[in-house]
Amino acid sequence: MKQKEDCRETNVTTSVFGSQEMLKSAPVDKMPQKPTTPEIAYQMVKDETYAQTQPRLNLATFVTTYMDSYATKLMNDAIAINYIDETEYPRVAVMCAKCINIIANLWNTPEKAKWKAGALGIGSSEACMLGGVAAWQRWKKRRQAEGKPCDKPNFVISSGYQVVWEKFAQLWQIEMRTVPLTAEKLTLCPKEAVAMCDENTICVVPIQGVTWTGLNDDVKALNDELDEYNKKTGYDIPIHVDAASGGFILPFLEPEKEWDFRLKWVLSISTSGHKYGLVYPGVGWVVWKDKKYLPDSMSFSVNYLGADVTQVGLNFSRPAAQILGQYYQFIRLGFEGYKAIQQNSMEITKYLHSEIGKMKPFRNYSEDVTNPLFIWEMKEEYMRKGKWTLYDLQDKLKQNGWMVPAYTLPAKLEKTIVMRLVVRNGFSRDMADQLLSDISAAVEELDKLQYPTPSRIAIESNVKVKGTVYTHTGKG
């Protein structure tokens, strides 16, 4: 018997959920044979992300999840623009230079040139790479001029580094010397960092807004230690500041603090525009103290785009939309607007820090809140008597849409399990209260457990949980 022809042929008048496409699985291996309407394609892609955490409830990410509708429209209008096509879009290149000028002045640049020495990155990772490469190239040129070998470069950083620095070390074959963080020394110890330096050290990298803890390394103390060391040895070891988070916090909330180009040995600073720069991903910035610290060897030119185009970066093509978004935020918010947003984020962070610190199971890892993020751990008595872990709390909160990560700290502290909250633009006091209520409810439910959870059993047995062997070594 001939099968009845299906009358639901997709066309422009077909209801999305009345279409044949909605009876099919989304493509996995091959593209569909025939096209479909944009409404149906949009819905299928949208549905793939439906069960995910809503971006503003994702307190694991540092990345901006809220911009106003005008900023969003402006960036959408520029979505087809490739920044590198400076001949076709010369005003975008000028706008990028303006952003670099503004950021350089935020960091108290001494450079007098009209256009400050800096570069655009896809994010703070590329910006860090460029800062590191510049330090390496300057060191290499100096060593070659002195007739000395250049085969054993190294740099010094705390064990709280972001993974980009490990990539930098691997890709350019530069030894990464790490100063361990400990329960007593929660940030980079300047004396220990300088003790690791030698004639092959290309730079020391303090961090403003350590990803693991939210704390700031003491750049001023490091600069002073390094100044004495350089005078004694005759070396010229500089500082590159990884200010991925703090670069857009400190100028507004602690303008008197010396961590930037006011310090003698700080020659370059990198930051993330898509974190507390308040722009959707991805954009990063790196600025040098003076053009002379940006090696000519890092500039590459091409003439096949309609004119000679010179670029400092790891790749040429990159979106222009984020540049427009960054410049828009500078104009729209101004200094006072940025300060108000960062201050609100800090106030909400301190409120959460205080309230979580009062909860019976928890202890804040540090009494200081220097950026809009902090971490906490479970008290030792809870680890001894309890039947659950912070991984279980993470899973409970996820059921309510919150993403609050649990993880272990870096080397020497890798058996300490913590949770972290990152507060960003778009997170309100009311949302904070909702989160605290959900944490309290989750703890109450977990405390009623009669039997230990799998993560708790794993910790007691010293077996692997999520790839790492965990035991508790809490303070106090």
C-alpha positions as CSV (number, residue, x, y, z in Angstrom):
1,M,0.0,0.0,0.0
2,K,1.3,3.4,-1.0
3,Q,2.3,5.4,2.1
4,K,0.4,8.6,2.5
5,E,2.4,11.6,1.5
6,D,3.5,13.8,4.4
7,C,1.8,17.2,4.0
8,R,4.2,19.0,6.4
9,E,6.6,20.3,3.8
10,T,8.7,23.0,5.4
11,N,8.2,26.5,3.9
12,V,8.2,30.1,5.1
13,T,4.7,29.7,6.6
14,T,5.4,26.5,8.5
15,S,5.2,26.8,12.3
16,V,8.6,26.0,13.8
17,F,7.2,23.2,16.0
18,G,4.9,21.9,13.2
19,S,7.9,21.3,10.9
20,Q,9.4,18.0,10.0
21,E,12.8,19.2,11.2
22,M,11.5,19.1,14.8
23,L,11.0,15.4,14.5
24,K,14.7,14.9,13.6
25,S,17.8,14.8,15.7
26,A,20.2,17.7,15.2
27,P,23.1,17.0,12.7
28,V,26.1,15.3,14.2
29,D,28.2,14.0,11.4
30,K,26.9,15.4,8.2
31,M,25.1,18.6,7.2
32,P,21.4,18.2,6.2
33,Q,20.8,17.6,2.5
34,K,18.3,20.5,2.2
35,P,18.2,24.0,3.6
36,T,15.6,25.1,6.2
37,T,14.1,28.3,7.3
38,P,16.2,30.7,9.6
39,E,13.5,30.4,12.3
40,I,13.8,26.7,12.5
41,A,17.6,26.7,12.3
42,Y,17.7,29.3,15.1
43,Q,15.3,27.3,17.3
44,M,17.3,24.1,16.8
45,V,20.6,25.8,17.8
46,K,18.9,27.6,20.7
47,D,17.4,24.3,22.0
48,E,20.9,22.8,22.2
49,T,21.8,25.3,24.9
50,Y,18.5,25.3,26.7
51,A,19.5,23.1,29.7
52,Q,22.7,25.1,30.4
53,T,23.1,27.5,33.3
54,Q,21.9,31.0,32.4
55,P,25.0,33.2,31.9
56,R,24.2,35.6,34.7
57,L,23.9,32.7,37.2
58,N,27.3,31.4,36.1
59,L,29.4,32.5,39.1
60,A,32.3,30.3,37.9
61,T,33.2,32.6,34.9
62,F,35.1,35.9,35.0
63,V,33.7,36.8,31.6
64,T,31.2,39.6,31.1
65,T,27.7,38.2,30.8
66,Y,25.8,41.5,30.7
67,M,26.0,44.6,28.5
68,D,23.2,47.1,27.9
69,S,21.1,46.8,24.7
70,Y,22.9,49.7,23.0
71,A,26.3,48.0,23.5
72,T,24.9,44.7,22.3
73,K,23.4,46.4,19.2
74,L,26.6,48.2,18.4
75,M,28.6,45.0,18.6
76,N,26.1,43.1,16.5
77,D,26.3,45.9,13.9
78,A,30.0,45.3,13.7
79,I,30.0,41.5,13.7
80,A,31.1,41.2,10.1
81,I,34.1,43.6,10.5
82,N,37.6,42.1,10.6
83,Y,39.8,44.4,12.7
84,I,42.9,43.7,10.6
85,D,41.4,45.2,7.5
86,E,42.6,48.7,8.5
87,T,42.4,50.0,4.9
88,E,38.7,49.3,4.7
89,Y,37.9,50.2,8.3
90,P,40.5,52.8,9.3
91,R,38.3,54.3,12.1
92,V,38.3,51.0,13.9
93,A,42.1,51.0,14.0
94,V,42.0,54.5,15.4
95,M,39.4,53.5,18.0
96,C,41.6,50.6,19.1
97,A,44.5,53.0,19.6
98,K,42.2,55.3,21.6
99,C,41.3,52.3,23.9
100,I,45.0,51.6,24.4
101,N,45.6,55.3,25.3
102,I,42.8,55.3,27.8
103,I,44.0,52.0,29.4
104,A,47.6,53.2,29.5
105,N,46.6,56.4,31.3
106,L,44.5,54.4,33.8
107,W,47.7,52.6,34.6
108,N,49.7,55.8,35.0
109,T,51.8,55.5,31.9
110,P,54.8,57.9,31.7
111,E,54.9,57.7,27.9
112,K,54.5,61.2,26.2
113,A,53.8,60.0,22.7
114,K,50.4,60.7,21.3
115,W,49.7,57.0,20.7
116,K,50.8,54.8,23.6
117,A,52.6,51.4,23.0
118,G,50.1,48.6,23.3
119,A,48.3,45.9,21.5
120,L,44.9,44.2,21.2
121,G,44.5,40.6,22.1
122,I,41.6,38.1,21.7
123,G,41.7,37.9,25.5
124,S,44.1,38.3,28.4
125,S,45.7,35.0,27.4
126,E,47.0,36.5,24.1
127,A,47.9,39.7,26.0
128,C,50.0,37.7,28.5
129,M,51.7,35.9,25.7
130,L,52.6,39.2,24.0
131,G,54.0,40.6,27.2
132,G,56.0,37.5,27.8
133,V,57.4,37.4,24.3
134,A,58.4,41.0,24.5
135,A,60.4,40.4,27.7
136,W,62.0,37.3,26.1
137,Q,63.0,39.2,22.9
138,R,64.5,42.1,24.9
139,W,66.5,39.7,27.1
140,K,67.6,37.7,24.0
141,K,68.8,40.9,22.2
142,R,70.7,42.1,25.2
143,R,72.4,38.7,25.7
144,Q,73.4,38.5,22.0
145,A,74.9,42.0,22.3
146,E,77.0,40.8,25.2
147,G,78.0,37.6,23.3
148,K,76.3,35.4,25.9
149,P,74.2,32.2,25.3
150,C,70.4,32.6,24.9
151,D,69.4,28.9,25.3
152,K,68.2,28.9,28.9
153,P,65.6,31.6,29.4
154,N,63.3,31.5,32.4
155,F,60.6,33.5,34.1
156,V,59.3,33.5,37.7
157,I,55.7,33.4,38.8
158,S,53.6,32.0,41.7
159,S,52.0,28.6,41.6
160,G,48.7,30.5,41.3
161,Y,49.3,31.2,37.7
162,Q,46.7,31.0,35.0
163,V,47.2,28.2,32.4
164,V,48.3,30.6,29.7
165,W,51.7,30.9,31.4
166,E,52.2,27.2,31.2
167,K,51.3,27.4,27.5
168,F,53.8,30.3,27.1
169,A,56.5,28.2,28.7
170,Q,55.8,25.2,26.5
171,L,55.4,27.0,23.2
172,W,58.5,29.2,23.5
173,Q,60.5,26.7,25.5
174,I,61.1,29.0,28.4
175,E,61.5,27.6,31.9
176,M,58.7,28.5,34.3
177,R,60.0,28.8,37.8
178,T,57.1,28.7,40.3
179,V,57.0,30.1,43.8
180,P,54.7,27.9,45.8
181,L,51.7,29.3,47.6
182,T,51.1,28.0,51.1
183,A,48.6,28.3,53.8
184,E,50.8,30.9,55.4
185,K,51.7,32.7,52.1
186,L,48.6,33.1,50.1
187,T,50.2,35.3,47.4
188,L,53.6,35.6,45.7
189,C,56.4,36.0,48.2
190,P,58.7,38.7,46.7
191,K,61.8,37.5,48.5
192,E,61.3,33.9,47.2
193,A,60.6,35.1,43.7
194,V,63.8,37.2,43.5
195,A,65.7,34.3,45.0
196,M,64.7,32.2,41.9
197,C,66.1,34.9,39.5
198,D,69.4,34.7,37.7
199,E,71.0,36.1,34.5
200,N,68.6,34.1,32.4
201,T,65.4,35.4,33.9
202,I,63.4,37.4,31.3
203,C,60.9,38.7,33.8
204,V,59.0,38.2,37.0
205,V,55.2,38.0,36.7
206,P,53.0,39.1,39.7
207,I,49.3,38.7,39.4
208,Q,46.5,41.1,40.2
209,G,43.5,39.0,40.8
210,V,44.8,35.4,41.1
211,T,42.3,33.1,39.4
212,W,42.5,30.5,42.2
213,T,41.9,32.8,45.1
214,G,41.0,36.3,43.9
215,L,43.9,37.8,45.9
216,N,46.6,40.3,44.6
217,D,50.3,39.8,44.6
218,D,52.3,42.7,46.2
219,V,53.8,44.3,43.1
220,K,55.3,47.2,45.1
221,A,57.2,44.9,47.4
222,L,58.4,42.8,44.5
223,N,59.6,45.9,42.7
224,D,61.6,47.0,45.7
225,E,63.2,43.6,46.1
226,L,64.0,43.4,42.4
227,D,65.5,46.9,42.4
228,E,68.0,45.9,45.1
229,Y,68.7,42.6,43.3
230,N,69.3,44.4,39.9
231,K,71.6,46.9,41.5
232,K,73.6,44.2,43.2
233,T,73.9,42.0,40.1
234,G,73.8,44.5,37.3
235,Y,70.9,42.6,35.7
236,D,67.8,44.4,34.2
237,I,65.1,41.9,35.2
238,P,61.7,43.6,34.6
239,I,58.2,42.9,35.8
240,H,55.2,42.0,33.6
241,V,52.0,42.4,35.6
242,D,49.3,39.9,34.8
243,A,46.3,42.1,35.7
244,A,43.6,40.1,33.9
245,S,41.1,40.9,36.6
246,G,42.7,43.6,38.7
247,G,43.6,45.9,35.8
248,F,40.1,47.2,35.7
249,I,39.5,47.1,39.4
250,L,42.5,48.8,41.0
251,P,42.4,52.1,39.0
252,F,38.9,52.7,40.2
253,L,38.8,51.3,43.7
254,E,42.4,51.7,44.9
255,P,43.9,54.5,42.7
256,E,46.5,55.3,45.3
257,K,47.9,51.8,45.3
258,E,51.2,51.5,43.4
259,W,51.2,48.4,41.3
260,D,51.4,49.8,37.8
261,F,53.8,52.0,35.6
262,R,54.6,54.2,38.6
263,L,56.9,51.4,39.7
264,K,60.4,51.4,38.1
265,W,60.6,47.8,36.9
266,V,57.0,47.4,35.7
267,L,57.6,47.5,31.9
268,S,54.3,45.9,30.7
269,I,50.8,45.1,31.9
270,S,48.1,42.9,30.4
271,T,44.4,42.8,31.2
272,S,41.2,41.3,30.0
273,G,38.6,43.6,28.5
274,H,36.0,40.9,28.6
275,K,36.3,40.5,32.4
276,Y,36.1,43.6,34.5
277,G,36.6,45.7,31.4
278,L,32.8,44.9,31.0
279,V,32.9,43.8,27.3
280,Y,31.5,40.5,25.9
281,P,34.3,38.0,25.0
282,G,36.8,38.1,23.6
283,V,39.1,41.0,24.0
284,G,42.4,41.6,25.9
285,W,44.9,44.4,26.1
286,V,48.6,44.7,26.8
287,V,50.4,48.0,27.3
288,W,54.2,48.7,27.5
289,K,55.7,51.5,29.6
290,D,57.3,53.0,26.4
291,K,57.5,52.1,22.8
292,K,61.2,51.1,23.3
293,Y,60.1,48.1,25.4
294,L,58.1,46.7,22.4
295,P,60.6,44.9,20.2
296,D,60.5,45.7,16.5
297,S,60.8,41.9,15.9
298,M,57.2,41.5,17.2
299,S,55.7,43.7,14.4
300,F,54.7,42.0,11.2
301,S,53.5,43.7,8.0
302,V,51.6,42.5,4.9
303,N,50.6,44.5,1.8
304,Y,47.9,42.2,0.3
305,L,45.0,43.9,2.2
306,G,45.2,47.0,0.0
307,A,48.0,48.8,1.9
308,D,50.9,48.0,4.2
309,V,49.3,46.8,7.4
310,T,51.5,46.2,10.5
311,Q,50.2,44.2,13.4
312,V,51.5,43.1,16.8
313,G,49.6,39.9,17.7
314,L,49.7,36.1,17.5
315,N,47.2,36.2,14.6
316,F,45.9,38.7,12.1
317,S,42.2,38.3,11.7
318,R,40.2,39.1,14.8
319,P,36.7,40.6,15.5
320,A,36.3,44.4,15.6
321,A,33.1,44.2,17.5
322,Q,34.8,44.0,20.9
323,I,36.8,47.1,20.2
324,L,33.6,49.0,19.5
325,G,32.1,47.5,22.7
326,Q,35.2,48.6,24.8
327,Y,35.2,52.1,23.4
328,Y,31.4,52.3,23.9
329,Q,31.8,51.3,27.6
330,F,34.5,54.0,28.1
331,I,32.3,56.7,26.6
332,R,29.0,55.4,28.2
333,L,30.3,54.8,31.7
334,G,33.2,57.1,32.1
335,F,35.5,56.9,35.1
336,E,32.6,57.4,37.6
337,G,30.4,54.8,35.9
338,Y,33.2,52.2,36.0
339,K,33.9,53.0,39.6
340,A,30.2,52.7,40.6
341,I,29.9,49.2,38.9
342,Q,33.1,47.9,40.3
343,Q,32.2,49.3,43.8
344,N,28.8,47.6,43.7
345,S,30.4,44.3,42.7
346,M,32.9,44.6,45.6
347,E,30.1,45.5,48.1
348,I,28.1,42.5,47.0
349,T,31.2,40.3,47.2
350,K,32.0,41.4,50.7
351,Y,28.4,40.8,51.7
352,L,28.5,37.2,50.4
353,H,32.0,36.7,51.9
354,S,30.6,37.8,55.3
355,E,27.4,35.7,55.2
356,I,29.1,32.5,53.9
357,G,31.8,33.0,56.6
358,K,29.0,32.9,59.2
359,M,27.6,29.6,58.0
360,K,28.4,26.7,60.3
361,P,30.2,24.4,57.8
362,F,32.4,27.0,56.1
363,R,35.6,29.0,56.6
364,N,36.6,31.8,54.3
365,Y,40.1,31.1,52.9
366,S,41.2,34.7,53.4
367,E,39.8,37.6,55.4
368,D,40.8,39.9,52.6
369,V,38.5,40.7,49.6
370,T,40.7,42.5,47.2
371,N,38.7,41.8,44.0
372,P,35.1,40.9,43.4
373,L,35.7,37.2,44.0
374,F,36.7,34.9,46.9
375,I,37.0,31.3,47.9
376,W,36.0,29.3,51.0
377,E,36.5,25.8,52.3
378,M,34.8,23.4,54.8
379,K,35.8,23.6,58.5
380,E,37.9,20.7,59.7
381,E,35.2,19.4,62.0
382,Y,32.8,19.2,59.1
383,M,35.3,17.3,57.1
384,R,35.7,14.8,60.0
385,K,32.1,14.3,60.8
386,G,30.1,15.3,57.7
387,K,28.9,13.0,55.0
388,W,29.3,15.4,52.0
389,T,31.8,17.6,50.3
390,L,31.9,20.9,48.4
391,Y,31.5,18.9,45.2
392,D,28.1,17.8,46.5
393,L,27.1,21.4,47.3
394,Q,28.2,22.4,43.7
395,D,25.8,19.8,42.3
396,K,23.0,20.9,44.6
397,L,23.3,24.5,43.5
398,K,23.5,23.5,39.9
399,Q,19.9,22.1,40.3
400,N,18.8,25.6,40.9
401,G,20.7,27.0,37.9
402,W,23.7,28.3,39.8
403,M,27.2,27.4,38.7
404,V,29.5,27.8,41.7
405,P,32.7,25.7,41.1
406,A,34.4,23.5,43.6
407,Y,38.1,22.6,42.9
408,T,41.5,22.0,44.5
409,L,44.2,24.6,44.9
410,P,47.5,24.5,43.0
411,A,50.8,22.7,44.0
412,K,51.5,22.4,47.7
413,L,47.8,23.1,48.4
414,E,46.4,20.6,45.9
415,K,44.6,18.6,48.6
416,T,42.6,21.6,49.8
417,I,39.1,21.8,48.3
418,V,37.5,25.2,47.9
419,M,34.5,26.9,46.3
420,R,34.7,30.2,44.5
421,L,32.3,33.0,43.8
422,V,32.9,35.6,41.0
423,V,30.6,38.6,41.2
424,R,30.3,40.6,38.0
425,N,28.3,43.4,36.4
426,G,24.6,42.3,36.3
427,F,24.7,40.5,39.7
428,S,22.5,42.2,42.2
429,R,22.1,42.1,46.0
430,D,18.7,40.4,45.5
431,M,20.4,37.7,43.4
432,A,23.0,37.3,46.2
433,D,20.2,36.8,48.7
434,Q,18.7,34.1,46.5
435,L,22.0,32.4,46.2
436,L,22.6,32.5,50.0
437,S,19.1,31.0,50.5
438,D,19.8,28.2,48.1
439,I,23.2,27.5,49.8
440,S,21.5,27.3,53.2
441,A,18.8,25.0,51.9
442,A,21.4,22.8,50.2
443,V,23.5,22.5,53.3
444,E,20.4,21.7,55.4
445,E,19.5,18.9,53.0
446,L,23.0,17.6,52.8
447,D,23.3,17.6,56.6
448,K,20.4,15.2,56.8
449,L,22.1,12.5,54.8
450,Q,22.4,9.2,56.5
451,Y,25.2,7.8,54.4
452,P,28.3,9.5,52.9
453,T,28.2,10.7,49.3
454,P,30.5,9.1,46.6
455,S,32.8,12.2,46.8
456,R,33.0,11.9,50.6
457,I,33.8,8.2,50.3
458,A,36.5,8.9,47.7
459,I,38.1,11.5,49.9
460,E,38.2,9.2,52.9
461,S,39.7,6.5,50.8
462,N,42.2,8.8,49.1
463,V,41.0,7.9,45.7
464,K,40.5,9.9,42.6
465,V,37.6,12.4,42.4
466,K,37.4,14.2,39.1
467,G,40.9,13.2,38.2
468,T,42.7,14.2,41.4
469,V,43.5,12.4,44.7
470,Y,41.9,14.4,47.5
471,T,42.3,14.6,51.2
472,H,41.5,17.5,53.5
473,T,44.3,19.6,55.0
474,G,42.2,22.5,56.3
475,K,43.5,25.4,58.4
476,G,42.7,25.9,62.0
